[in-house]
Amino acid sequence: MASVPAIGGRSALPSEAELARVLDTGDVRSVVQPILALADQRLVAYEALARVGVAATGPLSWLEAADRFRCRVDLELLCLDRAMAIGPPPGEALLFVNLSPSTLGDPRAKAICEPGADRLVLEVSEGEIIADYERFLYELRGWTDMGARVAVDDTGAGYASLRHVLALEPDFIKLDRSLIAGIESDRNRQALVTALASFAMQLGSTVVAEGVETAAELDAVRASGVELAQGFLLGVPDEPWSTAVGGLGGVAQPADVRSLRSSLALAPDPQAACEAVVEELHRRGWLPSVYLLEGDRLRCQAQRGLWQVLDGLTPGVGVTGRCFVEGREFVLLGDPTTEPGYREAVPGVRAEVCVPLRVEGVVVGALNVERAVAADPLEVGWVRRSAALLGERLAVVGREPVHTPLDRLGHHARWLAEAPPSELTARALASCRELSGMSTAALIRCGGGDPSLVASSGPLEVLVASLQVGELRTLVELVEGTAACYTAGSTVDQGLAGTERLRRAGARAVTIVPVRVSDAVEALLLLAHGTPRALRTAEVEPLEVVASLVGARLRTQSTLD
């Protein structure tokens, strides 16, 4: 509902009488425009746009008239009602709607949206005034508690600059058309959009480029690292859900590898080198991940586009683990899910390629790429070349990953080691919350019977308590052979298998760490958070240490018993 476009050609605003007639008759209908993922051409959302069925002027004339005659909330509520009346989008797609701050705080708006709130994205325009952010955030919390997501609209066009983004920590950042138009020939805008995409990834938000109308603009926003796009090139506003989606065309295929060579040459350490390869492959339409051996585990160093990350893989587990152990590549261009040991990181995969990473002839890790559309042998060759170039750079910068110091872990380790048995669980949950920065933690026992919740703490503990036995069993199976499993920070994913209920109820990030006793999974540490978080190995390893300490205490207690 980002605009209430007028139909007709007059230049004056609608009159008060015309506006009153629209409100009395409800003469408004909704059309939708698709929002697509650039990496795999997946349709992830629609934006609802209102159409008024009488003649008027200019694309925002009805809202301008409603502002003048002090009935904007009434008009927005009518448009919102029409948007929700079309029902949920097909599949798991989301529905974006625009609400001004005053309408968002109106209880009638919540009543209209509550039945479908878990599929809703509220767009807050960067150009609208928010006089009291504290009050607005309080009102917004009521929506997010229902499962709704938040987007900042018109980024780059509003007077408020990035204030909305910093204050609201949105799930989505929508770039205004003024930043996208002609971007292919404007280096300044290319640099700005690239910086915003990088900033959004660190924030845990997803960038949407609005108003993409030419193939050149599409190539430019894709090269800038933007994940989602909408515009006439990709699909025009149409009746729900008959929108014809325009083809994205083939993913850009550079003639050589100069771009990747340049990026790798600037990489100062293994982490940066892995990130460079992941960024390049993601721009080419793949969903890539890089694993390096650390100790006796394969740790994820970089990834883009995955819904969940299986980290700390035991060599031999999954396609990536087999690629490492067997020292051979896997080229799966049919249905990769039929491959023995396949582990799903994103649904709908139609092609997967996994190539060993070698440094001076020694296999040190694996480069894995997936995509939801078909791949040809030429693209497979490019993946092989990328792995070879990464191996060459690792030979220069070293293959041992560089991590930030785990400076707080020592305190928590001592605190857990000294805990009386009656306080062990509470201390473990508190340590996990502080070390991860996630709001809610829970301990689930799964040894010797059906999994069950032992204890939880944090604002999402009621949601955690709602998980059923079957869902808990799914989580136990998911972490078998891994040191941790966590969501990848994307705002359009469906979360980990077994946590769909948490996702629908507002959990945007989930991490699971197994607690092992004598190599058997005795319990799970489950963490959840209300906003997306893109965790790295260095942030997950302290949680694994906590799990090891808890497992050791449980093993000792079992021996004493």
N, C-alpha and C positions, 0 to 999 in steps of 0.2 A: 504494500500500500504506500510505497515511497512517494508516489505522486497521485493526485486525483486529476488526471488530464482532462481538459475540456474538449468538447467536440464542437466544431464550428469555426468560424473565422472572424468574429467580431473582436475588437480590441478592448472593449470596456469590461470591467469585472461584472459578474452576475449581480443582479439587483437583490435587495433584501427579500422581495416577493418571490423571485425565482429560487432563492436559497430556501425560503420557508416551504415552498412547494416540494422541493426535493426531500426535505426532512419529513414533511407530512406524508408523502407518498412512498418514501423509501426507494426512489428511482436511482439506484446505484447497483452496479454489478461488478464482479471481480474477474479479471483475467490474470494469467500467470506467465512469468518469463523464467526460463531455466537458468540454473547456475551449474557450470560443469567444472570437473577437476581436469586440469591441463595435462597431468602426468599420464592418466589412463583413459581420458575421455568419458569418465563416469559421471552420470547425472546425479548430483548430490543434493540439490535443493531447487526450490522455485521461489520467486518473489511475487507476492500478491500485489497487483496494481488495480486501483479502483477506476471505474469508468462511470461518469454521470450521463444519464440518458437524455439530457436536454442540451441545446446549443449554448456555448459560452466561449470564453477566450482563454488563450495561454495555458500552459501545462499545469500551473499551480493556481489558476484563477479562483477555483472553488475554495481552496484553503485560504487564500488571501481574502476573499469575501467573507468567509467564516470568521477570520480574525477581526475584520472590520466590524462585523455585526455581533461579535462576542458569542459565537455558537460553535467554535472550532471543536470543542470536546464532543458535542452532539453529532457533528458531521463525521468525526473520526470514529466514534462508536458505531455509527451506521455502516461505515466502510469496513470496520473490523468485523461486524456481524456478518456482512456479505462474504468476507474472506474466510471466516470460519465455517460458513454454511456450505462451502464447496467440499468440505470433508478433508481428511488427511491425504497428502500426496501419495502416489503409488510407491510400493517398496518401502524403503527406509528413508526416503528423501525428506528434507526439512522444508518448512514454510517460513519465509521471511515476511514480516509485516512491519510497517512504520507506525510508531506511536510517539506523540509529543510528550514531554515530561508531565504535563498536567493531565493528559488522558491516561498515562500509565499509572498514575496514582488514584484514578477513579475506580472504586470497587466494582462498578458495572463492567468495566473492561475485563477484570479478572473473571467475573461470572460468565462472560461470553466465551473466554478462551480456556477455562479450566479443563474441559473434557479433552482438548487436544494440546495441552500445554507442553507435553514432552516432545512434540515435533516442531515447536514454535521457536523462531528467532526474532527477538524484538530489536528493531533498528532504531537507534537514537541518533538523530542528526547532529553532526559536529557543529552545525550552524545555529542550533537552537540554544537558547539561554537556559542554564541551570543555575538558579540563584543560590540554592542550598544543597550542596553535594551530599552532606550527611543525611539529610532527609530523603533525598532522591535515592541514595544507596539503600536506605532502610526500606523504601517502597519497592525498589528493584529486588530486594532479597525475597519478598513475598512471591515474586514471579519465578525466580530461580529455584525456590523451594518447591514449586510445582513442576520443575523440570525444564522450564524455558531457558533458552540461551540468549546471549546479548551480542549485538553488533553495533559498532559505531559507524554511522553512515556518513557519506560526503567528506571523508577524511582528505584533507588537502584543500578544501574549499571554504571551510568555516572560519569565522573570526577567532574561534577558541583554540586554533592550532591543534596540538595534540593533547590538550588538557583532558578532554573526554577519555581518551585512550588511557592516560596515566591514572585517572581517577576510577574508571569503571573496570579496568582489566578485562576487556571483552573477549568473547570467544572468537569473534570475527571483526576484521577491520576492512571496511569497504572504501576503496580508493575512488575519489570523485572522477567523473569523466574528464574534467579539466586537466588532470594529470596524465590521462591515457591518450587523449586525442593527439595524433601526430608524434607519439613518443619515439617512434622508430628513427626520427631525424632530430631528436633533441637530446643531447648527451646529458644535460643537466637534469631533465626529468627522468632519464634512465637511471642516473646515479641516485636520485631521490627515491624512486620506487624500489630499487635494489636495497637501499638502506632501510626503507620501511619494511620490506619483506624479511630482512635479517633481524630487525628489531622485533617484529611480530613473532618470529620463531623463538627468540629468547623469552618473550613474554608468555608464550604458550597460546598465541592467537593465530588465526588463519587469515590471510589476505585474500580479498576478492577484488578483482579489477572490474569496475563498472563501465559500461558503454563501449565495449570492444566492437568496432565496426569494420575493421579491415584486417586482412591476413598479416600485413606488416605490423600492425599494433599487437596482434596476437603473438607473433614471434617475439616481439620486444618484451612483452610482459612475461612470457614464458622464460626468456633468457634472464630476466631480472629476479627470478625465483618466486614469482607469484604462483600460488597453488590453485586458485579458483578464478573463474571469469564468467561474466554475463554480458550480453549485448546483442545487437541485431545480427552480427555475424554468426552467432552461436544459436540463436533462437529468438523469434519475435514474440511479443506478448500475444497470447491466444487464449481460447476457452480452456478451462481445466478439463482433462489433462491431455489435451490434444496438441500441445505445443510441438511444432516440428523443430527438431534440434538440428542445427546446421553442422556439417562435418568440420571437425577440427583440422582435417588434412593430416598428412604424415608428420610425424615428429621430426623436427629439424635435424638434418644429418650433415654436420660439418664435413668438408672434403678431407680434412686431415686432423691431426691430434695436437695442433699447435696450442690451442686454448688450454687443453689439459696439461701439456708439457709446461706451459708458462705458470699455471697455478701450482703444480707440483714443485717447480723450481723455487717458488717463494715459501713453500711449507717448511717451517723451522723444526718440526717434530713429527713423530708418527701420527698423533691425533690430527694435526692440520693436514697431513698428506691424505689420510683416510677421508677427511671431510671434503677435500678438493675433488677426489674421485666420485664421492657420493653426489656432490652438487652437480658435476658434469653429467653423470648418468641420469640423474633425476630430470635435468633439463631435456634430456633426450627421450623422456617418456617412461623410464624404468623406475621401479621401486627398489632402491639398492640398500644393501647393508654390508658392512665390512667387519670381520671378526679376526682377532689376533689371539694367539695362544698366550695366556698368562698363568704360570704355574701349571696346573693340570686342567685348566678350563679355557674354553674359547669365549672371549669377552667381546661384546659389540662395541666398536670404536666410533661408528657413525652410521646413521640411517636416515632415509627420507621417505615419507609416505606410508610407512607401515602402521597398522592399527595397534599391534602389540609386539613387544620385543622379547624374544626368548634369549635371555642372557645367561652367561656362565654355563654354556653348553658342555656337557661331557663329550669328549671326542668320540665320534661314532654315532651320536644322536642326531636324527634328522638328516636332511640332505646336506646341510652345511657341515655337520659333524662327520658324515661319511666322506664328503669331498676332502676334508682335512686328513682323515686317517688313511684313506685309500690313495690320496695324492693324484686323483684324476678328476676331470671336470664332468659335470652333469648338465646335459642339454636336453631339457624337457619342453618340447614345443607343442605337445598335445594337451593332455590333462595331467599336470604335475601331481595332483592329489592321489593318483594311483601308485605313485612311487613309494616303495616300502619305507616306513619311518617318516613320511612327510609330516611336517608340523605347519599348521596354518598361521601366517602372520597378517594376512589380509585376504578377505574372501574373493571369489570370482577370478582366481588366477588362471590364465590360459597359457602362460609361458614362464619358465624359470630356467635360469642359467647360473651354475655355481662353479667358480674357477679357483683352483688352489693359488695361494699367494706364496711365491718363492723368493727367498733372499739367498743369493749365492748357492742355489740348488736345493736349499732346505725349505720344506713347507712350513710356514710360520702362521698361516691363517687361511681365510677363504673370503672371496668376494662373491656375494649372492645377489642376484637381481631377479625381480618378478614383474609381471605386468598383466593387466586384464584384457589386453588385445594381443592378437597374433604377432609373432616376431619372425624375421627371415634370417637366413644364414649370414647376410652382410652385418646385421646388427649383432649377432652372436660373435662375429669376429671382432667387433668394436669392444665388446665386453672383455674378450681375451686380451686385447691390446691394452685396455685400461688396467687390467690386473698386472700385466707385465711392467707397465710404467710405474705402478704403485710399488711393485717389488724392487724396481731399480731405485726409487726414492728412499725406500726403507733401508736399503743397503747403505745409503749416505747418512740419513738422520738417525739410524738405529731402529730397532724393531721393538724395543721395550716401551710400552705406552707411558706417557707422562701424565700423572694424576695430581690433583690438588692435594695438599696434606690433609690427612684425616685427623686434624688436631683435637676435635672434641671427643673422638672415640675412646681415648684412654680413660677419661673420667667416667663415661658410661660403662666401660668394661669393668672397672673397679666397683662401681655402684652395683652392677648386676652380680658380680662375684661375691659381694659381701651381703647380698639380700637374704633375709630369712625366707624360708620356703613360702610362708604366707604372703610375702610381698613380691615374690619373683615376677609373677604375671603383671602386676600393676607397674612395676619398674620397667619391665621389658616394653610394655606399651608406651609408657612415657618416653623412654629412650628412642623408640622408633619414630614417634611423632616429632621429637625435637631434631633428630638427625636428618629426617627426610623433609621436614617442613610441611608435611601433610597433616590435615586436621584430625583425622580419625584413625584409630588403630584397634585391631581385634586379634585375639588368639583363638584358633579353631583346632580342637583336638580331632585327630583322624586315625589314630592307631587303635586296633582292636575293636572295630565296630563302625557304625555309621558316624560320619563327621558331625561335630556339634560345637556350637559357640561356647567358649569358656568364659570370656570376658571381653569387653570393649569399652572404649572411651573416646569422646569427641562428639561433635555436632551431628555426624552421620551414623551414630551407633544404632539408632532405631532402624535405619535402612539395612545395616549389616545384619541385624537380628532377624530381618525378614527373609534372609536367604534360606531356601529349602534344602533338604538333604541331597536331592539330586544335583542341585547347583553346586553344593559344596564338594560332592564327589567329582564333578567336572573340574573344579579348581585343583583338586589333588592330582588328577590325571594330567592336568596341564603342566604342572611343575615337575613331573617325573623326569629325571635326568638333567635338570637345570638347577642353577643356584638362585635364580629369581626370574620373575615374569612381571612386566609392567607395561602399561599403556604408553604409547609413543608420543603423546602430546598433541595429537591432531584433534580438532574440534568437530570433525565430521565422522569420526570412526564410531563403531558400536561397542567399543570396550573389549575386555577380555571375555572369552567364552565362559559362561557361568555367572557373569556379573551384569547381564542385561537388565535385571531388576534394579540394581544400583544405578546404572546409567540412566534409565528412564526416570528415576526419582531424583536425579540431580548430581550424582557422582561423576565428575569429569576426568578423574585420574584414579587409577587403581594399581597397587603394587602388591605382589604376593611373594613371600619368601618362605621356603620350606624349612621346618625345624626337624633335623634328623637325629635319631637315636640309633646307634649301631647300623648306620647306612639306610635305615628305614624311615620314611616320612612319618613322624609321630604327630606333628602339628603344623599349622600354617600361621604365619604372621601376615595379616591382611591390612593394608593401609588404603585409605580413600581420601579424596579431596574434592572440593566443590568447584574448582577451576582447573583447566588443563595444565599439566606439568610435563615438560620434556626432560626426563631424568637421563643421566649419564651413568656409566659404570662406576665412576668415582663417587657418585652419590648413593649408589645402591650397595656397594661393598660394605659400608658401615652397618647396614641393615643385616647383611649376611653374617657379619661378626656377631651381632646381637643374637641372631638365630642360632649360631654355633654355641654361644655361651648358654643360651636357654637349653639347647639340646644336651650339652654337657651336664648341666644341673639336673635335668630330668633323668639322664642316664645314671648319675650318682645316686639320686633319690631312689631309682628303681633297684639299684644294687643294694642300698641300705635296707630297703623294704624286704 
